Amino acid sequence: MNKISKRIVKYMILMNLVVTIIGLILTSFILPKIYINNEYIDLEEASEYVLEAAKNNTVTDLANIYAVLINNGKVTNMCKAGKGHGHMGQMGMMGQMNSIDYESIKGRQIFKSSDGNTYIGLKRNSGYGDIVVYKSYEGTKSLIKSVNLIMISIFIFSLIISAFIAIYLGEKFTKPIISLRKRANDISKGIYGSKFEINTKDEIQELNDSIDNMAKELEVKDNMQKEFIANVSHDLKTPLSVIRANSEVIKDELVSGKEVVEYASSIIKEVDILTDLVGEILVLTKLRDNKKVIKPLEYEIKNFVKESYDKLNNYLIKGNYDNYSLHLKIDKNLDGKKIFASIDNNYLFRVISNFFINAIKHSEGKNKNIVFGLKEVDKNIEIYIKDYGKGIEQESIKYIWDRYYKGNESGGMGLGLAISKEIILAHEFNYRVESNIGEGSKFSFIIPRNLIKEK
């Protein structure tokens, strides 16, 4: 028996035990009280018949009920012989009357006779003397014992049935769970393709579907990580090879004079490339592990945008991008408003620069216009870079912010957008990308209204 089946059996036993204990309590305490109260009601009704018989100086006929009249210490039987007392004869009735102390009975009472029999009785006063009506209590005790026996039998029967049901349910629930456990173990080993058909139409099936989706995402990210490592290896290997080759040439004195300077300059250039690559990785690690690297200060957003625009224009000029043009577009709704937010100028400009460089890389055809914009969206502030290039496939949009993702035609290690994402999140802003194939892309970050101050 598996662990789940054992646990279900244990819970079933506990549940049945609790139900049985409650049932026994009810039958032992509440049921007798209800039954005894009904008996007293019957005895009250019987006493009315006895009172009527006393008025007429006769006796009454009561089924299974005894009745006597006590007047000045004299006890008179008020039931017909052979009636009202279990077909007891007159002599038997007299013997029973002699074994009961009627004077000691007070109102409603359960009492015992001197011969050991138990009775339930009622005593009431009348103008003809004290009327005592009573009946045997043995039947009530037998009833309670029978009910308790039935409850115990039901408990044993339900225990046996529930044990079988628990084992069945345990096996039914455990089978898909064991499959899910095996699937999870496969995923932990990098085996993403194994699948199990689970059609329970409940939360277990939903869990299986969630694991399927998780496996797909993990497989994609795993492949991206492998590609990232390959890219890092390639991007590090190339400059290292150049550095080694040039260093060997200088060491072997194969060059002299100005050529030594040229080779040394080439080494320095490749070292700078390596420094940039390592720096990118370190920046991303710092941002992910400690958001405190961001040092935000309150700054006017339109001034920040205009300063960033000037820097991007200078980049185009220095980079000899004569075919590209950058246009600044500020929403008219923001005219006359001074909008402040806490930002780290250097890091946030790095985000804009990454957006801008991506726009240049992916712009193609005749339209090489790039728009740098600031607008108000639902009282939030959006800062964006839009190009009119080839666009991004929808399947890739889900992963472009990931630190391992790099487009097929991207250079470097593909860390630019991953770093941008971490900078944006460190500011508690939101990031977004909109793109359609052949229509271009728009990368943006949004400053929520609760982080904006107007002065």
N, C-alpha and C positions, 0 to 999 in steps of 0.2 A: 504494500500500500504506500503511495507517495505521500509527501509531506502535506500537500493541500487536502487530500482525502482524510488524512488523520486529523487535520485541524477542523475540517467540516464535521467529522464524526464527533469530535470533542464538543464543538459548539452545539450540535444537535442534542447530545446527551445533557449538557448543561441547560439547554432550553427546555427539554422535556422534564428535567428534574425540577426546575423552577415552576413550570406549569403544574406539575403534580403536587408540589408542596403547597402552592396557592390553592389548588383544588381540595387538598386534604384540610387545609385551614378553613376553607369555606364550608365544607361538609361537616367539620368537627365543631365549629362554633356558630356559624351563621345559619346553616340549614336547621340544626336542632332548635335554635331560637324561633325561627319562622314556624317550624312544625309545632313546637310547644305553644306558641301564641294561638295557632289555629285550634289546638286542643282546648285551650282555655275558652276560646269563643264557643266551641261546641258545648263545653261544660256550663257556660253562662246560659246558653239556650235551654240546656237540659234542666237547669235549676228553676227556670220559669215553669216547666211542666210539673216539677216536684212541688213548687209553691201552690200551683193550681190544685194539685191532688191533695195537699194539706188542707186547703180551704174546704174541699168537698169531703174530707175525711176518707180518702180513697188512696190507692196506690197507682203508680204509673208504669208504663211499659217503655223502657229505654234500652236500645240495642247497645250491648257491650259497655254500659255505664251503670255504675252502682250509685245508689242514693239512700241516705238515711236522714232522719229528722231527730235532733237532739233537743229534748225539753225537760228541764229540771233533772239532768243527769240520766234521763231515760233515752236509749237509742232505739229508734223505730225504723225498720226497713221499709223504704218507700217504693220498692220495685216488686213486681210480681214474681212469685217463685218460678224458677226455671227461665226467667226472662231478665234481661238487663245485666246478667252476670255470667255470660258464657255458658248458659244452660245449667248453671249450678243449682242444685236442689236447695230446699229450704234449710236442711241441716248443714249443708256446705256453706250456705250464706251466713248462717249463724256463727259457724266456726271462723269464717273470715272476719266478721264484725268483731268478734272477741279478740282477734289478733291486732286490731288497729286502735290506737289511742286517738279518738276523734277530738278530744278536748284540746290536744296539743296542735291541731291544725290551725293555721292562721292565714286567712285569705287564700291566695293562690300559692300552691306549694307542691313540691315533689317530695314524697315521704316513703318510708319503709314500714312494713308491718313487722310484727314480732316473729313471723315465720319466714322473713327474708324477702318477701315480694316487694317490688317497687311500684308505686302508684303516682299518678298525677291527679291532684284534686283541687277543689274549690269550695270554700266555706263562705256562706252569706247569712246574714241575720234576717229574720222575718218575725211577724207577729205570732207565729205558731211555734217558734223555736229556731235553732240554727240548722240550716240545710247544708249538708255536705254531699257533693256529687264528685265522683272520682272514677278513674278507669286505670287499667294496667298500663305501666310505662315500658313493659318488656318489648312490646312491638316497636316502639320508637327506637329503643336501643338496637334492636335487630336491624331496623331500617338503616340507621347510621352505619352500623358495621357492614351492611351489604353495599352501601354507597362507597365506603372507603375501600372495600374489596374490589369493587368495580373500577375505582380510580387507579388502584395499584395495577390491576389487570390491563387497563388502558395504557398506563405508563410503560409497562413491560412490552406490550404489543407495539406501541408507537416507537419505543426504543429500537426494537428489532427492525421495524419498517424504515425508520429514519436512518439507521446504520446502512442499510442497503441503498437507500436514496443518496446518502452522503457519499458513499463509495462511487456510485454511478456519476453523481454530479462532479465529484473530485476528478474522476478520470476524464469526464467531458471537458472540464475547464482546464485540466492540466495538459492535455494533449496539445492544444494550440499554444499554450504558454511555453511548453518545452520546445516547440518549433520556433517561437520567438526568441527564446534563449539561444538556440543554435544559430539563428540568424544574426543575433547581436554579436555572438562570438566570431562568426564569419566576417562581419563588418570590422570588428576590432583587429582582425588579421589582414584586412585590406581586400577581402573577397566581397565585392559589392553585388555580384550578379545573382547570388542565390536568392530564391523567392519561395514562399509558401502560400498556397491558396487557403485562406481562412474565410469561411462564409458563415460566421456566427451571427452576423447582423446585430452586433452590439459593440460595446467599448473595446473588446478584444480585437475585433476586425478593424475598428478605427485606429487602434494602436499599431496593428500590422501595416495599415496604409501609411501611417505617420512614419514608421520605420522605413518603408519603401521610399518615401520622399526624402527622408534623411540620408539614406544610402546613396540616392542619386546626387544629392547636394555634396555629400562627402567625396563621392567619386570625382565629381567635377573639381572640387577644391584640391583633392589629392593630386589630380593630373596637373592642375595649375601650379601647385607647389613644386612638383617635379620639374615642370617647365621653368619655373622661377629659379630653381637651383642650377638648372642647365644654363640659363641665361647669365646668372651671376658668374658661374664658372667660365663661360665664354668671355664675358665682359672683363673679367679679371685676368684671364689667360692672355688675351691679346696684348694689352699694355705691358704685362710682365715679360712677354716674349720679346717685345721691342726693347724694353729696358735691358734685358739680358744680352740680346744681340749687340746693341750699341755699346754696352759696358765691355763686352769681350773685344770689340773692335778697338776701343780706347786702350784696354789693358795690353793687347798684343801690339800696340803702337803701329797699327795699320793706317792710322790717319795722323795728321799733324796740323799745327797752325789753326787756321779758321775752321777747318773740318772738325777738329776736336770740340770747338765751341758749338758747332751745329749739332754734333752728336749728343753733346751734353744738354743742349736746349731741347732736343727731342726726348731725352730721358726725363727732363723736368716736366715737359708737357704730358708725358704718359703718367708720371707720378701724380700730376694734378688731376688727371682723369680718374686714377685710382682713389685719390682723396675724395673726389666728388661722389664716386660710387659708394665708398664706405660711409661717407657723410650722410648720404640718403638713407642708408640702412639704419645708422645710428639715430637720425632724426625721427624716423618712423618708430623705432623701438622706444625712444624717450617719450614720444607723444602717446603711444599706446600704454606705456607703463606708468607714466606720471604726467597728468595734465597740467601740473604746475609750471611746466616750462613756458606756458603761455603767460605773458605779463600784460593783461588788458588795462587800458586807461580810457577814460571817457574822451570821445573824439567826435567831431562833427562829420557825419557820413558823407555829405556832398563834397566837402573838402577832400576827404580821403579818396573819393572816386575821381575827382579832378586831378589830384596828384598822381594817382595810379595811371590815369589816362596819359599824362605827360610822359611817365616812365615807359609805358608800352609804345608810345610813338617814337621815343628815342631808340627803343629796341629795334623797331622796324627800320629806322634810318641807318643805325650802325650795322644791322645785319644785311643791308642791301636788299631788302624785300620791296623792290620798287613796284611790283605788281599788286601789292597788298595795300589796302586802305582801312584805317580804323576810324570808326564813327562813334562819337559819344552821344548817347540819348538819355536824357533825364526827364522823367514823367512830369507833365505840367502841373499835376496835382501837388507836386512838391515845391513849386515856385513859392518863394517867400517864406518857406518853413526852414527852420534850423533843427535838424534831427541829430540827436546824439545817441551813442551806444558805446559800451565798453569793449574795445577791440585792441588787439596787438597788431599795430600797423605792419610790422615786418612779416609776421607769419601770415596775416590775412592777405597781404600783397602777394605772398608766395602762392596762395591759392589762385588768385586772379592770374598770375603769371602762368601757372600750370594750365588753366583754362585757355589762356591766350595762345600758348605754344601748341596745345592740342588743336586749336582752331586753325592755326597756320599749317600744321602737318596734314590736316584732313580737308583743307580747302582745295578744290580742283576745278578745272574748267575756267570759263571766263569770269565768273563771279567770285572775286577774291575779297569781297567786302566783309569786314568783321565789325559787329556792333557791340559796343561796351555800354551796358545800360543800367539804369537805376529807376525802379518804379515801385509804386505802392500797390500791394495786393491784399485786399481784405484787412487793411490797416497794418499789415506786415510790410517790411521793406525787402525787396528782392534786388540783388546785384547779380548781373548775368553777363556772359560772353556768348554771342551767337554768331555762327558761321553759316555759309550757304554751300557747304561741301557735299561730300557723298553720303553723309549720315552714318548711323550705327545700327546694326541689326538688333532687333528686339531681344534676341536670345543673349546677346552680349551685354545688353544694358544692365542685366541683373548682376554682372560680375565685374564691371569696369572699376568699381570702387574698391575691389578686393586687392590686398597687397601682393597677391601672387599672379594677378591677371595682367596679361599684356596682349594687345591686339597683334594680329599677324604682321601688320606693317609698322608697328611702333618700334622706336629705337630704345636703347637702354633696357632697364630691368622692369619697367612698368610700375614704378613706385609713386609717380607723380600724383595720380588721383587718390591713391591710398593715403599718402601724406596729407593731401588736401582734405580728405574726409575727416581725418583725425584732428586737424586744425579747426575745422568747422564745428565738430562735436565738442571740442575743448572750449569753444566760445558759447556752447549751448545753442548754436544755430542749427538750421536744417539744410540739407543738400538735395539737389534735384538735377535730373537730366531729362531733356525732351529731344527726341530725334526721330526722323523719318528718312528712309533711304532715298537719296537723290534730292533731298530738301535741306539737308544740313542738320546741325545740332545746337542745342542751347544748354550750357552748363551754368548753374546758378547756386547761390546760397541765400537763405532767407533769414532775416533777423525778426524773431517773433515780437509782437506788439508789446508784450510785457517787459522786453529788454530795451525798449525805445523810449527816449525822453525828447520832448519838444520844448524848445525855449524861444 
